[in-house]
């Protein structure tokens, strides 16, 4: 047997490994029976699966006996005290590469055996902190999609900051974005800093003063939005502040608007990195007048199409109903579209999660 293929600790300290096998109830019993020829007729068939070589207990794997190299025929029977080391060596060691369950298990199986190895390897790899933090998940996201379906303009409003961006000649380095979930209308401001005071002030001047108080304001858990000042201003104006789940900003529809804005800015300014704030009004006009995929209309609040004659209130109300119906009609299809990439998930509390 080529012991050079085993971890160095086993090669250099076989007496210690034997001692661990002797102290283990299962491997110790097997060693005693094989070395002292104490097996009964009932035990003989089971004992034929094992062999003692160099005073260590090995398992004879019937799946690898068909003309293969002798190294793959017998596997060291790892005692319980040695298994945690082997799991760490074959998963955490730099030469192991934090590979997944299947590859870690396959590498261990080349040289070692113990009962329930499959479940032990899976439990260890799945609970590896480094893998949880750094590896992208290969599973479908848990939970089915539950879209927000607003009933009227400015019932649900999202807010978020973009930036930092290249500071402009006017001193602006951030963009504060508000979006109405119903009409998709956006209110956008170039600002010097991303603070709670700026967000609270813009909420008063750009949202409350123009459109009234939203019923719900959705934001992420960024520092400006979890401050007491921002929370006080929002609640004083009669709006309920709701925050998205940690590390899952997709709940906030403003995230999608932000991507569109950043794409438009990059396409529009080209090399004018210090003048992007001059073009925000034009970019906002483009977004406000473009038909939205979920409503089939451009963001609609003032009762008229830009640069055209005013329409009557009855037509406005008809269009609002039309928008609501379109949202209701589109959302089931959108849910079906993403449902294939999601799975339902039942959570039993209490449960630990990464935050």
C-alpha positions as YAML, in Angstrom:
chain: A
units: angstrom
residues:
- id: 1
  name: UNK
  ca: [0.00, 0.00, 0.00]
- id: 2
  name: UNK
  ca: [1.34, 3.41, -0.97]
- id: 3
  name: UNK
  ca: [1.22, 5.31, 2.31]
- id: 4
  name: UNK
  ca: [2.60, 8.42, 0.62]
- id: 5
  name: UNK
  ca: [-0.90, 9.01, -0.73]
- id: 6
  name: UNK
  ca: [-2.29, 9.43, 2.78]
- id: 7
  name: UNK
  ca: [-2.15, 12.66, 4.79]
- id: 8
  name: UNK
  ca: [1.24, 13.19, 6.35]
- id: 9
  name: UNK
  ca: [-0.05, 12.89, 9.90]
- id: 10
  name: UNK
  ca: [-1.14, 9.30, 9.22]
- id: 11
  name: UNK
  ca: [2.13, 8.38, 7.49]
- id: 12
  name: UNK
  ca: [4.29, 9.81, 10.26]
- id: 13
  name: UNK
  ca: [2.22, 8.73, 13.24]
- id: 14
  name: UNK
  ca: [0.71, 5.33, 12.50]
- id: 15
  name: UNK
  ca: [1.04, 4.24, 16.16]
- id: 16
  name: UNK
  ca: [-1.20, 7.14, 17.15]
- id: 17
  name: UNK
  ca: [-3.73, 6.18, 14.49]
- id: 18
  name: UNK
  ca: [-3.70, 2.59, 15.78]
- id: 19
  name: UNK
  ca: [-4.26, 3.87, 19.30]
- id: 20
  name: UNK
  ca: [-7.26, 5.87, 18.10]
- id: 21
  name: UNK
  ca: [-8.63, 2.77, 16.38]
- id: 22
  name: UNK
  ca: [-8.19, 0.68, 19.53]
- id: 23
  name: UNK
  ca: [-9.95, 3.31, 21.65]
- id: 24
  name: UNK
  ca: [-12.89, 3.52, 19.26]
- id: 25
  name: UNK
  ca: [-15.62, 0.97, 20.19]
- id: 26
  name: UNK
  ca: [-16.26, -0.12, 16.60]
- id: 27
  name: UNK
  ca: [-12.76, -0.21, 15.13]
- id: 28
  name: UNK
  ca: [-11.29, -1.46, 18.41]
- id: 29
  name: UNK
  ca: [-13.65, -4.42, 18.48]
- id: 30
  name: UNK
  ca: [-12.90, -5.29, 14.86]
- id: 31
  name: UNK
  ca: [-9.14, -5.07, 15.43]
- id: 32
  name: UNK
  ca: [-9.33, -7.39, 18.42]
- id: 33
  name: UNK
  ca: [-11.40, -9.97, 16.57]
- id: 34
  name: UNK
  ca: [-9.18, -9.97, 13.49]
- id: 35
  name: UNK
  ca: [-5.86, -9.98, 15.34]
- id: 36
  name: UNK
  ca: [-6.91, -12.61, 17.90]
- id: 37
  name: UNK
  ca: [-9.03, -14.67, 15.49]
- id: 38
  name: UNK
  ca: [-11.99, -14.43, 17.87]
- id: 39
  name: UNK
  ca: [-14.72, -14.16, 15.26]
- id: 40
  name: UNK
  ca: [-17.72, -16.46, 15.37]
- id: 41
  name: UNK
  ca: [-19.35, -18.01, 12.32]
- id: 42
  name: UNK
  ca: [-22.01, -15.29, 12.38]
- id: 43
  name: UNK
  ca: [-19.37, -12.55, 12.41]
- id: 44
  name: UNK
  ca: [-17.12, -14.18, 9.83]
- id: 45
  name: UNK
  ca: [-19.03, -12.82, 6.82]
- id: 46
  name: UNK
  ca: [-18.88, -9.25, 8.13]
- id: 47
  name: UNK
  ca: [-15.23, -9.54, 9.12]
- id: 48
  name: UNK
  ca: [-14.32, -10.54, 5.59]
- id: 49
  name: UNK
  ca: [-14.93, -6.91, 4.65]
- id: 50
  name: UNK
  ca: [-11.95, -5.83, 6.78]
- id: 51
  name: UNK
  ca: [-8.24, -6.52, 6.95]
- id: 52
  name: UNK
  ca: [-5.40, -5.61, 9.30]
- id: 53
  name: UNK
  ca: [-2.29, -4.34, 7.55]
- id: 54
  name: UNK
  ca: [0.70, -2.71, 9.22]
- id: 55
  name: UNK
  ca: [-1.31, -3.04, 12.45]
- id: 56
  name: UNK
  ca: [-4.02, -0.73, 11.11]
- id: 57
  name: UNK
  ca: [-7.61, -1.67, 10.26]
- id: 58
  name: UNK
  ca: [-8.71, -1.28, 6.65]
- id: 59
  name: UNK
  ca: [-12.00, -1.72, 4.85]
- id: 60
  name: UNK
  ca: [-12.02, -3.81, 1.65]
- id: 61
  name: UNK
  ca: [-14.19, -1.95, -0.81]
- id: 62
  name: UNK
  ca: [-15.93, -4.45, -3.11]
- id: 63
  name: UNK
  ca: [-16.65, -1.71, -5.65]
- id: 64
  name: UNK
  ca: [-12.95, -1.19, -6.42]
- id: 65
  name: UNK
  ca: [-11.53, -4.72, -6.50]
- id: 66
  name: UNK
  ca: [-12.01, -5.45, -10.19]
- id: 67
  name: UNK
  ca: [-8.44, -5.30, -11.44]
- id: 68
  name: UNK
  ca: [-7.73, -1.83, -10.08]
- id: 69
  name: UNK
  ca: [-4.61, -0.64, -8.30]
- id: 70
  name: UNK
  ca: [-4.29, -2.12, -4.77]
- id: 71
  name: UNK
  ca: [-4.35, 1.38, -3.31]
- id: 72
  name: UNK
  ca: [-8.00, 1.64, -4.28]
- id: 73
  name: UNK
  ca: [-8.94, -1.77, -2.90]
- id: 74
  name: UNK
  ca: [-8.48, -1.08, 0.78]
- id: 75
  name: UNK
  ca: [-9.38, 2.07, 2.68]
- id: 76
  name: UNK
  ca: [-8.31, 3.01, 6.18]
- id: 77
  name: UNK
  ca: [-11.21, 2.60, 8.61]
- id: 78
  name: UNK
  ca: [-11.20, 6.05, 10.20]
- id: 79
  name: UNK
  ca: [-12.03, 6.01, 13.92]
- id: 80
  name: UNK
  ca: [-14.43, 8.63, 15.21]
- id: 81
  name: UNK
  ca: [-11.65, 10.77, 16.72]
- id: 82
  name: UNK
  ca: [-9.91, 11.05, 13.35]
- id: 83
  name: UNK
  ca: [-12.92, 11.93, 11.20]
- id: 84
  name: UNK
  ca: [-13.14, 15.64, 12.06]
- id: 85
  name: UNK
  ca: [-9.47, 16.03, 11.08]
- id: 86
  name: UNK
  ca: [-10.04, 14.23, 7.79]
- id: 87
  name: UNK
  ca: [-13.08, 16.36, 6.98]
- id: 88
  name: UNK
  ca: [-11.10, 19.52, 7.67]
- id: 89
  name: UNK
  ca: [-8.07, 18.28, 5.71]
- id: 90
  name: UNK
  ca: [-10.05, 17.23, 2.65]
- id: 91
  name: UNK
  ca: [-12.28, 20.31, 2.56]
- id: 92
  name: UNK
  ca: [-10.57, 23.27, 4.28]
- id: 93
  name: UNK
  ca: [-6.92, 22.66, 3.42]
- id: 94
  name: UNK
  ca: [-5.52, 24.89, 0.62]
- id: 95
  name: UNK
  ca: [-4.99, 21.79, -1.51]
- id: 96
  name: UNK
  ca: [-8.64, 20.81, -0.99]
- id: 97
  name: UNK
  ca: [-10.05, 24.06, -2.32]
- id: 98
  name: UNK
  ca: [-13.33, 24.09, -0.34]
- id: 99
  name: UNK
  ca: [-14.92, 21.88, -2.98]
- id: 100
  name: UNK
  ca: [-18.53, 20.72, -2.81]
- id: 101
  name: UNK
  ca: [-20.06, 17.65, -1.21]
- id: 102
  name: UNK
  ca: [-19.60, 15.29, -4.16]
- id: 103
  name: UNK
  ca: [-15.94, 16.11, -4.81]
- id: 104
  name: UNK
  ca: [-14.99, 16.14, -1.12]
- id: 105
  name: UNK
  ca: [-16.70, 12.79, -0.64]
- id: 106
  name: UNK
  ca: [-15.04, 11.30, -3.72]
- id: 107
  name: UNK
  ca: [-11.56, 12.31, -2.54]
- id: 108
  name: UNK
  ca: [-12.14, 10.87, 0.93]
- id: 109
  name: UNK
  ca: [-13.53, 7.63, -0.48]
- id: 110
  name: UNK
  ca: [-10.31, 7.00, -2.40]
- id: 111
  name: UNK
  ca: [-8.44, 6.35, 0.86]
- id: 112
  name: UNK
  ca: [-10.83, 6.16, 3.81]
- id: 113
  name: UNK
  ca: [-13.98, 4.50, 5.04]
- id: 114
  name: UNK
  ca: [-16.35, 4.94, 7.94]
- id: 115
  name: UNK
  ca: [-20.09, 4.34, 8.41]
- id: 116
  name: UNK
  ca: [-22.38, 7.20, 7.37]
- id: 117
  name: UNK
  ca: [-19.55, 8.97, 5.58]
- id: 118
  name: UNK
  ca: [-22.00, 10.47, 3.07]
- id: 119
  name: UNK
  ca: [-24.10, 12.26, 5.67]
- id: 120
  name: UNK
  ca: [-21.04, 13.38, 7.68]
- id: 121
  name: UNK
  ca: [-19.40, 14.94, 4.62]
- id: 122
  name: UNK
  ca: [-22.62, 16.64, 3.53]
- id: 123
  name: UNK
  ca: [-23.23, 18.07, 7.00]
- id: 124
  name: UNK
  ca: [-19.67, 19.37, 7.23]
- id: 125
  name: UNK
  ca: [-19.55, 20.97, 3.78]
- id: 126
  name: UNK
  ca: [-23.02, 22.52, 4.03]
- id: 127
  name: UNK
  ca: [-22.15, 24.07, 7.40]
- id: 128
  name: UNK
  ca: [-18.75, 25.41, 6.27]
- id: 129
  name: UNK
  ca: [-18.74, 29.11, 7.12]
- id: 130
  name: UNK
  ca: [-16.29, 30.07, 4.38]
- id: 131
  name: UNK
  ca: [-18.38, 28.34, 1.73]
- id: 132
  name: UNK
  ca: [-21.59, 29.98, 2.96]
- id: 133
  name: UNK
  ca: [-20.08, 33.45, 2.87]
- id: 134
  name: UNK
  ca: [-18.10, 33.27, -0.37]
- id: 135
  name: UNK
  ca: [-19.77, 30.78, -2.68]
- id: 136
  name: UNK
  ca: [-22.79, 31.62, -4.84]
- id: 137
  name: UNK
  ca: [-25.74, 29.39, -4.12]
- id: 138
  name: UNK
  ca: [-26.46, 26.64, -6.63]
- id: 139
  name: UNK
  ca: [-29.98, 26.06, -5.35]
- id: 140
  name: UNK
  ca: [-33.15, 27.71, -6.47]
- id: 141
  name: UNK
  ca: [-34.00, 30.69, -4.26]
- id: 142
  name: UNK
  ca: [-36.32, 29.67, -1.46]
- id: 143
  name: UNK
  ca: [-39.80, 31.12, -1.33]
- id: 144
  name: UNK
  ca: [-42.31, 31.99, -3.99]
- id: 145
  name: UNK
  ca: [-42.63, 35.48, -5.41]
- id: 146
  name: UNK
  ca: [-45.26, 37.69, -3.74]
- id: 147
  name: UNK
  ca: [-45.40, 40.94, -5.75]
- id: 148
  name: UNK
  ca: [-46.59, 44.25, -4.30]
- id: 149
  name: UNK
  ca: [-49.75, 45.37, -6.08]
- id: 150
  name: UNK
  ca: [-50.50, 49.03, -5.24]
- id: 151
  name: UNK
  ca: [-54.06, 50.31, -5.52]
- id: 152
  name: UNK
  ca: [-53.37, 53.99, -6.26]
- id: 153
  name: UNK
  ca: [-50.55, 56.44, -7.08]
- id: 154
  name: UNK
  ca: [-48.03, 57.02, -4.31]
- id: 155
  name: UNK
  ca: [-49.48, 54.34, -2.06]
- id: 156
  name: UNK
  ca: [-46.15, 52.51, -2.20]
- id: 157
  name: UNK
  ca: [-43.02, 54.60, -2.75]
- id: 158
  name: UNK
  ca: [-39.44, 53.38, -2.97]
- id: 159
  name: UNK
  ca: [-36.35, 55.40, -2.10]
- id: 160
  name: UNK
  ca: [-32.65, 54.77, -2.62]
- id: 161
  name: UNK
  ca: [-29.32, 56.47, -3.21]
- id: 162
  name: UNK
  ca: [-27.06, 56.00, -6.23]
- id: 163
  name: UNK
  ca: [-23.37, 56.66, -5.76]
- id: 164
  name: UNK
  ca: [-20.86, 57.83, -5.04]
- id: 165
  name: UNK
  ca: [-20.47, 59.04, -8.63]
- id: 166
  name: UNK
  ca: [-17.73, 61.33, -10.00]
- id: 167
  name: UNK
  ca: [-18.20, 64.65, -8.21]
- id: 168
  name: UNK
  ca: [-19.57, 67.25, -10.59]
- id: 169
  name: UNK
  ca: [-18.61, 70.90, -10.97]
- id: 170
  name: UNK
  ca: [-21.64, 71.72, -8.82]
- id: 171
  name: UNK
  ca: [-20.34, 69.44, -6.08]
- id: 172
  name: UNK
  ca: [-22.88, 66.64, -6.50]
- id: 173
  name: UNK
  ca: [-21.75, 63.04, -6.03]
- id: 174
  name: UNK
  ca: [-25.00, 61.16, -5.35]
- id: 175
  name: UNK
  ca: [-28.47, 60.74, -6.81]
- id: 176
  name: UNK
  ca: [-31.51, 60.35, -4.57]
- id: 177
  name: UNK
  ca: [-34.32, 58.44, -6.28]
- id: 178
  name: UNK
  ca: [-38.00, 58.13, -5.34]
- id: 179
  name: UNK
  ca: [-40.30, 55.91, -7.43]
- id: 180
  name: UNK
  ca: [-44.07, 55.47, -7.30]
- id: 181
  name: UNK
  ca: [-44.85, 51.74, -7.46]
- id: 182
  name: UNK
  ca: [-48.22, 52.38, -9.15]
- id: 183
  name: UNK
  ca: [-47.51, 54.85, -11.95]
- id: 184
  name: UNK
  ca: [-43.71, 54.29, -12.07]
- id: 185
  name: UNK
  ca: [-43.22, 58.06, -11.84]
- id: 186
  name: UNK
  ca: [-39.79, 59.01, -10.53]
- id: 187
  name: UNK
  ca: [-38.51, 61.98, -8.55]
- id: 188
  name: UNK
  ca: [-34.74, 62.31, -8.88]
- id: 189
  name: UNK
  ca: [-32.31, 64.77, -7.30]
- id: 190
  name: UNK
  ca: [-28.55, 65.22, -7.59]
- id: 191
  name: UNK
  ca: [-27.16, 65.79, -4.09]
- id: 192
  name: UNK
  ca: [-23.79, 66.43, -2.50]
- id: 193
  name: UNK
  ca: [-23.97, 63.75, 0.19]
- id: 194
  name: UNK
  ca: [-25.96, 60.61, 0.99]
- id: 195
  name: UNK
  ca: [-27.20, 61.42, 4.48]
- id: 196
  name: UNK
  ca: [-30.38, 61.03, 6.48]
- id: 197
  name: UNK
  ca: [-30.85, 64.81, 6.59]
- id: 198
  name: UNK
  ca: [-30.75, 65.11, 2.79]
- id: 199
  name: UNK
  ca: [-33.13, 62.17, 2.34]
- id: 200
  name: UNK
  ca: [-35.58, 63.55, 4.90]
- id: 201
  name: UNK
  ca: [-35.51, 67.03, 3.36]
- id: 202
  name: UNK
  ca: [-36.09, 65.68, -0.16]
- id: 203
  name: UNK
  ca: [-38.92, 63.48, 1.09]
- id: 204
  name: UNK
  ca: [-40.63, 66.65, 2.35]
- id: 205
  name: UNK
  ca: [-39.98, 68.85, -0.70]
- id: 206
  name: UNK
  ca: [-40.14, 66.33, -3.55]
- id: 207
  name: UNK
  ca: [-42.73, 63.84, -2.32]
- id: 208
  name: UNK
  ca: [-44.91, 65.23, 0.46]
- id: 209
  name: UNK
  ca: [-45.17, 68.77, -0.96]
- id: 210
  name: UNK
  ca: [-45.96, 67.53, -4.49]
- id: 211
  name: UNK
  ca: [-47.84, 64.26, -4.07]
- id: 212
  name: UNK
  ca: [-48.88, 63.99, -0.44]
- id: 213
  name: UNK
  ca: [-47.79, 61.37, 2.06]
- id: 214
  name: UNK
  ca: [-47.32, 57.85, 0.71]
- id: 215
  name: UNK
  ca: [-48.90, 55.08, 2.71]
- id: 216
  name: UNK
  ca: [-45.68, 53.06, 2.67]
- id: 217
  name: UNK
  ca: [-42.08, 54.07, 2.02]
- id: 218
  name: UNK
  ca: [-39.76, 51.20, 1.04]
- id: 219
  name: UNK
  ca: [-35.99, 51.49, 1.53]
- id: 220
  name: UNK
  ca: [-32.98, 49.28, 2.11]
- id: 221
  name: UNK
  ca: [-31.14, 49.17, 5.42]
- id: 222
  name: UNK
  ca: [-28.56, 51.76, 4.44]
- id: 223
  name: UNK
  ca: [-27.31, 54.12, 7.14]
- id: 224
  name: UNK
  ca: [-29.28, 57.17, 5.90]
- id: 225
  name: UNK
  ca: [-32.58, 55.27, 6.09]
- id: 226
  name: UNK
  ca: [-32.23, 53.65, 9.50]
- id: 227
  name: UNK
  ca: [-31.47, 56.88, 11.34]
- id: 228
  name: UNK
  ca: [-33.84, 58.29, 13.95]
- id: 229
  name: UNK
  ca: [-34.05, 61.60, 12.05]
- id: 230
  name: UNK
  ca: [-35.28, 60.02, 8.82]
- id: 231
  name: UNK
  ca: [-37.68, 57.71, 10.67]
- id: 232
  name: UNK
  ca: [-39.09, 60.63, 12.66]
- id: 233
  name: UNK
  ca: [-39.74, 62.78, 9.57]
- id: 234
  name: UNK
  ca: [-41.39, 59.95, 7.65]
- id: 235
  name: UNK
  ca: [-43.63, 58.85, 10.52]
- id: 236
  name: UNK
  ca: [-44.57, 62.44, 11.41]
- id: 237
  name: UNK
  ca: [-45.93, 62.90, 7.88]
- id: 238
  name: UNK
  ca: [-48.10, 59.80, 8.28]
- id: 239
  name: UNK
  ca: [-46.04, 57.34, 6.24]
- id: 240
  name: UNK
  ca: [-45.13, 53.84, 7.39]
- id: 241
  name: UNK
  ca: [-41.46, 53.09, 6.74]
- id: 242
  name: UNK
  ca: [-40.70, 49.54, 5.64]
- id: 243
  name: UNK
  ca: [-37.19, 48.20, 5.04]
- id: 244
  name: UNK
  ca: [-36.11, 45.40, 2.74]
- id: 245
  name: UNK
  ca: [-34.58, 42.15, 3.98]
- id: 246
  name: UNK
  ca: [-30.86, 42.36, 4.67]
- id: 247
  name: UNK
  ca: [-28.71, 41.50, 1.61]
- id: 248
  name: UNK
  ca: [-31.82, 41.31, -0.58]
- id: 249
  name: UNK
  ca: [-32.40, 44.82, -1.98]
- id: 250
  name: UNK
  ca: [-34.42, 43.43, -4.92]
- id: 251
  name: UNK
  ca: [-37.52, 43.88, -2.76]
- id: 252
  name: UNK
  ca: [-37.20, 47.62, -3.40]
- id: 253
  name: UNK
  ca: [-38.39, 48.48, -6.93]
- id: 254
  name: UNK
  ca: [-36.10, 51.52, -6.87]
- id: 255
  name: UNK
  ca: [-33.16, 49.17, -7.45]
- id: 256
  name: UNK
  ca: [-34.39, 48.54, -11.00]
- id: 257
  name: UNK
  ca: [-34.82, 52.27, -11.65]
- id: 258
  name: UNK
  ca: [-31.29, 52.85, -10.37]
- id: 259
  name: UNK
  ca: [-29.84, 50.45, -12.92]
- id: 260
  name: UNK
  ca: [-31.77, 52.18, -15.70]
- id: 261
  name: UNK
  ca: [-30.60, 55.60, -14.54]
- id: 262
  name: UNK
  ca: [-26.96, 54.57, -14.32]
- id: 263
  name: UNK
  ca: [-27.12, 53.01, -17.78]
- id: 264
  name: UNK
  ca: [-28.71, 56.15, -19.21]
- id: 265
  name: UNK
  ca: [-26.13, 58.40, -17.55]
- id: 266
  name: UNK
  ca: [-23.25, 56.35, -18.92]
- id: 267
  name: UNK
  ca: [-24.75, 56.37, -22.40]
- id: 268
  name: UNK
  ca: [-25.63, 60.07, -22.33]
- id: 269
  name: UNK
  ca: [-22.63, 61.82, -20.83]
- id: 270
  name: UNK
  ca: [-19.87, 59.74, -22.50]
- id: 271
  name: UNK
  ca: [-16.73, 61.58, -21.35]
- id: 272
  name: UNK
  ca: [-18.51, 64.31, -19.40]
- id: 273
  name: UNK
  ca: [-18.01, 62.68, -16.03]
- id: 274
  name: UNK
  ca: [-18.17, 65.97, -14.13]
- id: 275
  name: UNK
  ca: [-21.40, 67.19, -15.68]
- id: 276
  name: UNK
  ca: [-23.78, 64.25, -15.34]
- id: 277
  name: UNK
  ca: [-26.07, 66.23, -13.00]
- id: 278
  name: UNK
  ca: [-26.86, 68.69, -15.82]
- id: 279
  name: UNK
  ca: [-28.51, 65.91, -17.82]
- id: 280
  name: UNK
  ca: [-30.64, 64.38, -15.07]
- id: 281
  name: UNK
  ca: [-33.78, 66.37, -16.05]
- id: 282
  name: UNK
  ca: [-33.58, 65.14, -19.65]
- id: 283
  name: UNK
  ca: [-33.00, 61.56, -18.53]
- id: 284
  name: UNK
  ca: [-35.93, 61.76, -16.11]
- id: 285
  name: UNK
  ca: [-38.14, 63.15, -18.87]
- id: 286
  name: UNK
  ca: [-37.26, 60.16, -21.03]
- id: 287
  name: UNK
  ca: [-38.13, 57.71, -18.25]
- id: 288
  name: UNK
  ca: [-41.34, 59.52, -17.32]
- id: 289
  name: UNK
  ca: [-42.66, 59.61, -20.88]
- id: 290
  name: UNK
  ca: [-41.67, 56.09, -21.95]
- id: 291
  name: UNK
  ca: [-44.39, 53.40, -21.67]
- id: 292
  name: UNK
  ca: [-43.69, 51.03, -18.80]
- id: 293
  name: UNK
  ca: [-43.83, 47.27, -19.38]
- id: 294
  name: UNK
  ca: [-46.14, 46.60, -16.43]
- id: 295
  name: UNK
  ca: [-48.66, 49.41, -17.08]
- id: 296
  name: UNK
  ca: [-48.42, 49.70, -20.88]
- id: 297
  name: UNK
  ca: [-48.48, 53.49, -20.36]
- id: 298
  name: UNK
  ca: [-45.96, 56.16, -19.57]
- id: 299
  name: UNK
  ca: [-45.89, 57.27, -15.92]
- id: 300
  name: UNK
  ca: [-49.12, 59.21, -15.59]
- id: 301
  name: UNK
  ca: [-49.98, 61.77, -12.94]
- id: 302
  name: UNK
  ca: [-51.01, 65.09, -14.46]
- id: 303
  name: UNK
  ca: [-53.85, 63.98, -16.69]
- id: 304
  name: UNK
  ca: [-52.24, 64.83, -19.99]
- id: 305
  name: UNK
  ca: [-49.65, 63.60, -22.42]
- id: 306
  name: UNK
  ca: [-46.56, 65.78, -22.57]
- id: 307
  name: UNK
  ca: [-46.81, 68.65, -25.09]
- id: 308
  name: UNK
  ca: [-50.39, 67.66, -25.98]
- id: 309
  name: UNK
  ca: [-53.84, 68.95, -25.08]
- id: 310
  name: UNK
  ca: [-55.26, 68.25, -21.62]
- id: 311
  name: UNK
  ca: [-57.60, 65.30, -21.38]
- id: 312
  name: UNK
  ca: [-60.73, 65.23, -19.26]
- id: 313
  name: UNK
  ca: [-60.85, 63.94, -15.72]
- id: 314
  name: UNK
  ca: [-63.05, 61.05, -16.85]
- id: 315
  name: UNK
  ca: [-60.38, 59.92, -19.30]
- id: 316
  name: UNK
  ca: [-57.74, 60.27, -16.60]
- id: 317
  name: UNK
  ca: [-59.76, 58.07, -14.27]
- id: 318
  name: UNK
  ca: [-60.31, 55.57, -17.09]
- id: 319
  name: UNK
  ca: [-56.58, 55.46, -17.70]
- id: 320
  name: UNK
  ca: [-55.88, 54.96, -14.01]
- id: 321
  name: UNK
  ca: [-58.24, 51.99, -13.97]
- id: 322
  name: UNK
  ca: [-56.61, 50.73, -17.14]
- id: 323
  name: UNK
  ca: [-53.19, 50.95, -15.50]
- id: 324
  name: UNK
  ca: [-54.42, 49.09, -12.43]
- id: 325
  name: UNK
  ca: [-55.93, 46.35, -14.60]
- id: 326
  name: UNK
  ca: [-52.71, 46.07, -16.60]
- id: 327
  name: UNK
  ca: [-50.63, 45.70, -13.45]
- id: 328
  name: UNK
  ca: [-53.01, 43.03, -12.18]
- id: 329
  name: UNK
  ca: [-52.89, 41.24, -15.53]
- id: 330
  name: UNK
  ca: [-49.12, 41.40, -15.97]
- id: 331
  name: UNK
  ca: [-48.10, 40.33, -12.47]
- id: 332
  name: UNK
  ca: [-49.42, 36.73, -12.68]
- id: 333
  name: UNK
  ca: [-47.47, 36.24, -15.89]
- id: 334
  name: UNK
  ca: [-44.38, 37.74, -14.33]
- id: 335
  name: UNK
  ca: [-44.81, 35.47, -11.31]
- id: 336
  name: UNK
  ca: [-45.07, 32.45, -13.61]
- id: 337
  name: UNK
  ca: [-41.95, 33.62, -15.42]
- id: 338
  name: UNK
  ca: [-39.81, 33.69, -12.28]
- id: 339
  name: UNK
  ca: [-41.57, 30.80, -10.53]
- id: 340
  name: UNK
  ca: [-39.49, 28.29, -12.48]
- id: 341
  name: UNK
  ca: [-36.38, 29.65, -10.77]
- id: 342
  name: UNK
  ca: [-37.88, 29.64, -7.28]
- id: 343
  name: UNK
  ca: [-39.08, 26.99, -4.87]
- id: 344
  name: UNK
  ca: [-41.53, 27.12, -2.01]
- id: 345
  name: UNK
  ca: [-39.89, 26.88, 1.37]
- id: 346
  name: UNK
  ca: [-41.34, 26.20, 4.79]
- id: 347
  name: UNK
  ca: [-39.27, 27.60, 7.65]
- id: 348
  name: UNK
  ca: [-39.56, 26.14, 11.13]
- id: 349
  name: UNK
  ca: [-38.71, 28.66, 13.81]
- id: 350
  name: UNK
  ca: [-36.36, 29.29, 15.51]
- id: 351
  name: UNK
  ca: [-33.79, 29.20, 12.72]
- id: 352
  name: UNK
  ca: [-30.36, 30.83, 12.31]
- id: 353
  name: UNK
  ca: [-29.66, 32.95, 9.21]
- id: 354
  name: UNK
  ca: [-26.77, 35.10, 7.93]
- id: 355
  name: UNK
  ca: [-27.29, 38.86, 8.30]
...
